[in-house]
Amino acid sequence: MVIRYEKYILSSQEGNCYHFTANKYRLVDEYAYTLHTHTTAPKPVTLALAHAVGLHKELWEPFLEDLKLLQVKSACFRENGVVTEAWSVDCPSHGDAAILNEKRLIFDDTFHSELNLPSLPLHVLDALFLWATLEGLALLMRECVRRWGISGAPFHSLVIIECPVVATPLSSLQERSDHWMALGGMLSKFANKRRDKWTSVKDAHEWFRRRSPYRDWDSRALRRYLELGLRPLPTAFYPNETTGYTLKCHRSFESRPFGGRDETTTAGAVLEELHPFLPVHIIFGQLSPFRPPDDDIPLLTAQRGKNSFYAFVTDIPGANHLVRLHSRHHILVPRLPSGLHSLVL
């Protein structure tokens, strides 16, 4: 199913010269939706989508295609709101943004935003374009709650797919952080050692499709990963390579986030703090190494005083890490409340 989209390039605030690339996808025809005059017409919902390490904004497209088809076929799915549009943004070191920022990335890879949060405009793009990490997005959600309360916040809910650090009544944040660091160390080594130059796009496709985890991906996701994630040589990182292709995201930027204990632990602490004010939904692949133990899962939505830890926690049966790339037939959006935005990580 074809989804219309528009491409955007924006720059961060004065003094911080990173560029951000984003796609705006239209899942419902705007004119047709306006003509819908039924009093029970569902409210429009906007999704703001952030990608994981090593990926890029276009990898949400298979999910959006399935979501659009499901909304057309299933009246039950639409009863709490219709997703009319979705914004997907590249981290400054990933995807198309990495090409625009490559000369700066060689010398400065901090991505610290100079944003003054109290001046944040009420628009979903400003939220995403100025924060590219799980920690930053979690802190942004907390600031929204502090400033606008429940009724005035620009986001209605936060959906996180495979949050790496989730504290439970049986596992402290420190214990989960230790688990993350052990896994992250292995993933960092994998990213640093993985081949990242190929003679042609066809050569790259053959290499990836024979290797885990890429061979298990939805074919649509793998196709977009390569068609839209590769770039011709030379680059600022490989100035002496004159032929062939490499990934837009240099492997050093794919590996670095896996070593960030402080940032990930901060995100885990903030997310638990958010739920009484902003519904936080967490989705895990049932076989993912980032998923808490079986005994912990039911406790994440159990009552603790007047509030549970999270609105809900969902397992996708049989799915492993990077669940949204593996599972073609699972739609990873909860029953969205009417109106406003939901941020999906």
C-alpha positions in Angstrom: 0.0 0.0 0.0 1.5 3.3 -1.1 1.8 6.1 1.5 2.3 9.7 0.4 5.0 11.6 2.2 6.9 14.9 2.2 10.6 15.3 3.0 11.9 18.0 5.3 15.4 19.4 6.3 15.6 21.6 9.3 18.4 23.0 11.4 18.6 23.2 15.1 18.7 26.5 17.0 21.3 29.1 16.4 24.7 28.1 17.8 24.1 24.4 17.1 24.5 23.7 13.4 23.3 20.1 13.2 20.7 19.4 10.4 17.8 17.1 10.9 16.0 15.2 8.2 12.4 14.0 8.5 9.5 12.5 6.5 5.9 13.4 7.0 3.6 10.5 6.0 -0.1 10.9 5.2 -2.0 7.8 6.1 -5.5 9.2 5.5 -6.6 11.5 2.6 -7.0 14.9 4.3 -9.9 16.0 2.0 -11.8 12.7 2.5 -11.3 12.9 6.2 -12.7 16.4 6.3 -15.8 15.3 4.5 -16.5 12.7 7.1 -19.5 14.2 8.9 -20.6 11.5 11.2 -20.9 12.6 14.8 -19.0 9.5 15.9 -16.1 10.1 13.6 -12.8 9.1 15.2 -10.4 11.9 16.2 -7.2 12.3 14.2 -4.0 11.1 15.8 -0.4 12.0 14.9 2.5 9.6 15.5 6.0 11.0 16.1 8.5 8.2 15.4 12.1 7.9 16.5 14.3 5.1 15.3 16.8 2.8 17.1 20.6 2.8 16.9 21.9 1.9 13.5 18.6 2.4 11.7 17.0 5.3 9.9 13.6 7.0 9.5 12.4 5.1 6.5 12.4 1.8 8.4 9.1 2.7 9.9 7.5 2.5 6.4 6.5 -1.2 6.5 4.8 -0.6 9.8 3.0 2.4 8.4 1.9 0.5 5.4 0.4 -2.3 7.6 -1.2 0.3 9.9 -2.9 2.1 7.0 -4.3 -1.2 5.6 -5.6 -2.2 9.0 -7.3 1.1 9.5 -9.0 0.7 6.1 -10.2 -2.8 6.9 -11.0 -2.7 10.6 -13.6 -0.4 12.0 -12.9 -1.8 15.5 -9.3 -0.6 15.3 -10.5 2.9 14.4 -12.9 3.4 17.3 -10.4 5.3 19.5 -8.9 7.4 16.8 -7.4 7.3 13.3 -3.7 7.8 12.7 -3.9 10.5 9.9 -0.2 11.3 9.8 3.2 10.3 11.1 6.5 12.1 11.4 9.7 10.1 11.3 13.1 11.8 12.0 16.7 10.8 11.5 19.2 11.1 14.4 21.9 13.6 13.3 24.4 10.8 12.8 22.1 8.4 11.0 20.4 8.2 7.6 20.2 11.3 5.4 21.1 13.6 8.3 24.5 11.9 8.6 25.4 13.0 5.1 24.4 16.6 5.9 26.3 16.6 9.2 29.3 14.5 8.4 32.0 17.2 8.4 30.9 18.2 11.9 30.5 14.6 13.1 34.2 14.0 12.6 35.1 16.5 15.2 32.0 16.7 17.5 29.7 13.7 18.2 28.1 14.9 21.4 24.6 15.9 20.0 24.0 18.0 23.1 21.1 20.3 22.3 21.4 23.9 23.3 17.6 24.0 23.6 16.1 26.0 26.4 13.2 23.8 27.3 10.9 26.6 28.7 10.9 28.1 25.2 9.9 24.9 23.4 7.1 25.5 20.9 4.0 23.3 21.0 4.8 21.3 17.9 5.7 17.7 17.5 8.7 18.5 15.2 10.4 20.7 17.7 10.3 17.9 20.2 11.9 15.4 17.9 14.3 17.5 16.0 16.1 18.7 19.1 16.3 15.4 20.9 17.7 12.2 19.3 18.3 9.8 22.2 16.1 7.9 24.5 17.4 9.9 27.5 16.6 13.2 25.8 13.2 12.1 24.7 12.3 10.9 28.2 13.5 14.2 29.7 11.5 16.1 27.2 8.3 14.2 28.1 8.9 15.0 31.8 9.4 18.7 31.0 6.1 18.7 29.0 4.3 17.2 32.0 5.8 19.7 34.3 4.9 22.7 32.1 1.4 21.8 30.9 0.1 19.1 33.2 -2.1 16.3 31.9 -4.5 18.4 29.7 -2.0 20.7 28.1 0.9 18.4 27.2 1.5 18.2 23.5 1.8 14.4 23.8 -0.9 12.1 24.8 1.1 9.0 25.4 4.6 7.5 25.0 5.1 4.1 23.4 8.6 2.5 23.7 9.6 -0.6 21.8 12.2 -2.6 23.7 13.3 -0.1 26.3 16.8 -1.3 27.3 16.5 -0.5 31.0 13.2 -1.0 32.8 13.2 -1.4 36.6 10.7 -3.8 38.1 9.7 -4.7 41.7 12.0 -7.7 41.4 14.9 -6.0 39.5 16.3 -2.7 40.5 17.3 -0.1 37.9 21.0 -0.8 38.8 20.5 -4.5 38.1 18.8 -3.9 34.8 21.5 -1.3 33.9 24.2 -4.0 34.6 22.3 -6.4 32.3 22.2 -3.7 29.6 25.9 -2.9 29.9 26.8 -6.6 29.4 24.6 -6.9 26.3 25.6 -3.5 25.1 29.3 -4.4 25.2 28.7 -7.3 22.8 26.6 -5.2 20.5 29.2 -2.5 20.4 31.9 -5.0 19.4 29.7 -6.5 16.7 29.0 -3.0 15.2 32.7 -2.1 15.3 33.8 -5.3 13.6 31.1 -5.6 11.1 32.0 -5.1 7.5 30.9 -1.6 6.3 32.2 -1.3 2.7 30.9 -3.1 -0.4 31.7 -3.0 -4.1 28.1 -2.5 -5.1 24.5 -2.3 -3.7 24.0 -5.8 -4.9 27.1 -7.0 -3.1 25.8 -5.3 0.1 22.4 -6.9 -0.3 23.8 -10.4 -0.7 26.1 -9.9 2.3 23.3 -8.7 4.7 20.6 -11.2 3.6 22.8 -14.1 4.5 23.6 -12.9 8.1 21.7 -12.6 11.3 19.8 -10.6 12.3 19.2 -9.1 8.9 18.2 -12.4 7.2 15.2 -12.6 9.6 13.9 -9.1 8.9 10.7 -8.4 6.9 11.9 -8.2 3.3 10.4 -4.7 3.0 12.5 -3.5 5.9 15.8 -5.0 4.6 15.1 -3.5 1.2 14.7 0.0 2.6 17.6 -0.5 5.0 19.9 -1.0 2.0 18.3 1.1 -0.7 18.0 4.1 1.6 20.8 3.4 4.1 23.7 3.1 1.7 25.7 5.9 0.1 28.5 5.9 -2.5 32.2 6.4 -1.5 34.2 8.5 -0.8 32.9 10.0 2.4 34.4 12.3 5.1 35.1 9.1 7.1 36.6 7.3 4.1 38.1 10.1 2.0 40.6 7.8 0.2 38.0 5.2 -0.9 36.9 6.2 -4.4 34.6 3.3 -5.4 32.0 1.2 -3.7 29.4 1.9 -1.0 29.1 2.3 2.7 26.3 2.9 5.2 25.2 6.4 5.8 25.6 5.8 9.6 29.3 5.2 10.2 29.8 2.2 12.4 31.4 4.3 15.2 28.0 6.0 15.7 26.2 2.7 15.7 28.5 1.2 18.4 28.9 4.2 20.7 25.4 4.3 22.3 25.7 0.7 23.5 28.2 1.8 26.1 26.1 4.6 27.7 25.2 3.4 31.2 24.4 6.8 32.6 22.1 8.0 29.7 20.2 4.7 29.6 19.8 4.6 33.4 18.5 8.2 33.4 15.9 7.3 30.8 14.7 4.3 32.8 14.3 6.4 35.9 12.4 9.2 34.1 10.0 6.8 32.4 8.9 5.3 35.7 8.4 8.8 37.1 6.3 9.8 34.1 3.6 7.2 34.1 1.2 8.8 36.7 1.0 11.8 34.4 1.7 10.5 30.9 0.7 7.0 29.9 3.8 5.0 29.1 3.4 1.8 27.0 6.2 -0.7 26.6 6.5 -3.4 23.9 9.0 -6.3 23.9 9.8 -9.1 21.6 9.1 -12.2 23.6 12.6 -13.5 22.8 14.4 -10.2 23.1 17.5 -10.1 25.4 16.3 -6.7 26.6 13.1 -8.1 27.9 12.9 -8.4 31.7 12.4 -12.0 33.2 9.0 -13.6 32.9 8.2 -13.1 36.6 8.8 -9.4 36.3 6.5 -8.7 33.3 3.1 -8.9 35.1 4.4 -6.7 37.9 5.1 -3.8 35.6 1.4 -3.1 35.2 0.4 -4.1 38.8 -0.9 -1.5 41.1 1.7 0.3 43.3 -0.3 2.7 45.5 -2.6 4.5 43.2 -0.5 4.1 40.0 1.0 1.2 38.1 4.5 1.3 36.8 3.3 1.5 33.2 0.0 1.7 31.3 0.7 -1.7 29.8 3.5 -4.0 28.8 3.0 -6.2 25.7 4.9 -9.2 24.4 5.1 -10.0 20.7 5.1 -13.8 20.6 8.1 -15.4 18.9 9.7 -12.0 18.1 13.3 -11.3 18.9 15.3 -8.0 19.2 14.2 -5.3 16.7 10.7 -6.6 16.9 9.2 -4.2 14.4 11.6 -5.3 11.7 11.0 -9.0 12.3 7.2 -9.1 12.7 5.3 -8.3 9.5 1.9 -9.2 10.9 2.0 -7.4 14.2 0.9 -3.8 14.5 2.8 -2.2 17.3 0.4 0.6 18.2 -1.8 0.4 21.3 -5.4 1.5 21.5 -4.6 5.2 21.0 -6.7 7.8 22.9 -8.6 10.3 20.9 -6.7 13.3 19.7 -3.2 14.6 20.3 0.1 12.8 19.6 1.7 9.6 20.6 5.5 9.4 20.5 6.8 6.0 19.4 10.4 5.0 20.0 
